[in-house]
Amino acid sequence: MSLVTDLLAGVAEFFADVWLFRRQRQKRGHAERPIADDAMAVAHFDVVALLWIALVCVGLMFLLIFGFGVPVVWGVGIGVVVAAVWGYRKYAQMLRDA
């Protein structure tokens, strides 16, 4: 039962992301596009950009903790901050380019 619930929550979250993306584009005065194009932009961001950001930031955490001997809390904190800033910038770029 939990798998079905998680799947439905993921689908609902994706639809909410697409709706939010369309609303933000509309408020910025961009031209109307087909919903399929917006869905592909959101899917590309969710899969490619966020996966790349996560892998690089986890690598940064491991490098800081095991390579340079930074305390674990600081290493994880720096990795999370880098991921949040980078993710925000990629999302802003996606809105600007769309």
Secondary structure, 3 states (H helix, E strand, C coil): CHHHHHHHHHHHHHHHHHHHHHHHHHHCCCCCCCHHHHHHHHHHHHHHHHHHHHHHHHHHHHHHHHHCCCCHHHHHHHHHHHHHHHHHHHHHHHHHHC
